Amino acid sequence: MKERAAVLGTGQTHYRAKRQDVSMAGLLHEAIDRALADAHVGWDDIDAVVVGKAPDFFEGVMMPELSLADAIGAVGKPLLRVHTAGSVGGSTGVVAASLVHAGVHERVLAVAWEKQSESNAMWALSIPIPFNMPVNAGAGGYFAPHVRSYIRRSGAPTHVGAIVAAKDRRNAAKNPFAHLKQPDQTVEKVQASQMLWDPIRYDETCPSSDGACAVVIGSENAARAVDRPAWIHATSMRTEPTTYAGRDQVNPRAGRDCAAALWKQAGITNPLEEIDAAEIYVPFSWFEPMWLENLGFTPEGEGWKLTEAGETEIGGKLPINASGGVLSSNPIGASGMIRFAEAAMQVMGRAGEHQVEGVRKAVGHAYGGGSQFFSMWVVGSEKP
Amino acid sequence: MRDVAVVGFAQTPQVRETRATTNGVEMLVPIINGVLRDLDITKHDIGFWCSGSSDYLAGRAFSFVSAIDATGPVPPINESHVEADAAWAMYEAWVKIQTGDVDTALVYGFGKSSAGDLRRTLALQLDPYVLAPLWPDSLAIAGLQAQLGIEQGRWSEAAMAEVAVRARRDAETNPNAQLAGSKDVDALLAEPYLAQPLRRHDCAPITDGAAVIVLAADERARRLSPRPAWITGIAHAIDSAHIGARDLTTSPSAAKAARTAGIDSVEVAELHTPFTHQELLLHAELGLGDDVRLTPSGGALAGNPMFAGGLVRVGEAARQIFDGAAGRVMAHATAGPALQQNLVCVMEGR
């Protein structure tokens, strides 16, 4: 009964620390215009708009999609605003896909964004909340203990994080939209950078970016007009509490369950063999091997071996974040959708200089909060 | 399309100030447990969860993160959240059921308006570059809308007072209403203005509260409820954000949502109208006949828990079906300044 759905086009802004050349509306417009052009559709072809972003405090506007309704072409149409923490960009894609899968709409525009320079994300995350553990150290301080725990549990050599960081910044140099591009980055240079939250060094952390990403999702009928759309084979979301007795924060059950449901829906029994490219939410370098295991690409404790062997480079067995990933561009609310869009671009053969050869199936992954929110999709060049 | 119905509804008492925290958990636990108990199911029977809330109302980032604890999501759940009234979360849940991935969904919304200064908080929904810096608050904008309608002969202060009297008298039979009972129209019209032409009785009170709804499809719904409220149409739309460019005496998005949802021959309409003139506006805009019973719960004018208030309208309308009091009903939810965004859900008994 589920209608087929496909990504018809994607669009991204240039990511920078401060996009002071555009308003919030202008930023969204930049991504949407590119997505509509890529999908060969106009504003009138869009039936509904789904907007995603992380907390409203990041810009200092309450429910900004209300005041942006005109700029994003939503007037007279249904407009939904999704907010599921850092996974929101992915969740927004999933909700937009659902509207087509359900047969409610023919073409849906999904756009996710963050303009961090309008406010101060660190402040927004540090508002004291009664009965809650403060996150005063920011995300890096929150996740560093999980990384240390991963290294202890897996016995991974300590340079694996630097391998990821150097690879992603080099990949970013091939991506015209990326925020941080370091074509000559090396493991040694990463290891020589300032230690911030042991074992996470400065070059192993994501930037703060302004940016937006949009995708047009259409029905099987709408996809006929598109040369090589990215068919959506599976979508999946899972949530667990921030804390509970026995919670594994290094390899969270919500992520494992989400991936298991995803592979099952996509008919994939061996992800490492069947997935040709992956865009995984890696805001701190070590999350690449951690999520490789959580997603089921490798057995627990062995994700770092794939990274260390260079198999996650473009040209390796499973290229991860050929776009440069979150480590190179991080407009928080958009970061998940960028993963989803880049996975689609790989399948559509539209990734330009960072195109991985022969991608038939790709996965987009996002997580948020304290690793308790997950959203994922599998896209493929063939109809599901 | 699958047949999807509202099979359960629960809400907290609507109060001026709850002792519960802004994260909603203390308000949500009793009503989530209550609705599951009434349906004789457990959380493991729910296929999809979706909530509506606001970080700005809670005065914190990620207001929904702690609220999720109220669902006891171990093992992990299939879950999503909208930064909007939970009526839009219900729409997302309805879509999810339509994909065929799940057969049941639980939707909740919560808001503790007493934690801040609601009038000023809502001003932050306006265009941040040119309008919000002037701080036109929510009463000021509603007042402009009401005044325009009066000047155009669309409604009058007396007609608005009549809406208030009916709403607050209807609320006398609603055990969850924050305000119930009313003086007569003449006495209300002698009261001072709050934001001319709005008087206190023209405005929804400031309310803390939460609500929960359970949706189920096909056979599942029939097993869970002796009289499910089958959703025959649900739709929403949004109007321009530019207050000065809109005709504030109309609501094209509400009319469009109603057309798409198909509101013909409804007997009851639960309208989400935080201001009296907005009921008069919607009555005309939706073309509701005089025989349609309007908002028998008392509506937002008797209690308006932000980000749950729209979902409460759906629940109250569904209750008309559960009870056999009506055969076909509609619920309406609104968001944004001056009825900018509107949702309509039509339900019937079979």
Interface residues (C-beta under 8 A of the other chain):
Chain A: M1 K2 S23 M24 A54 P55 D56 F57 F58 E59 G60 V61 M62 M63 P64 L66 S67 L68 A69 D70 A74 V75 G76 K77 P78 L79 L80 R81 V82 H83 T84 A85 S91 V94 V95 S98 L99 H101 A102 G103 V104 A124 L125 I127 I129 P130 F131 N132 S236 M237 R238 T239 E240 P241 T242 Y244 R253 A254 D257 C258 A261 G369 Q372
Chain B: M1 R2 T21 N23 W49 S54 D55 Y56 G59 R60 A61 F62 F64 V65 S66 I68 D69 P73 V74 P75 P76 I77 N78 E79 S80 H81 V82 E83 A84 W88 Y91 E92 V95 K96 Q98 T99 G100 D101 T121 L122 L124 Q125 L126 D127 P128 Y129 L131 A132 A235 H236 A237 I238 D239 S240 A241 H242 P252 S253 K256 A335 G336 P337 Q340 Q341
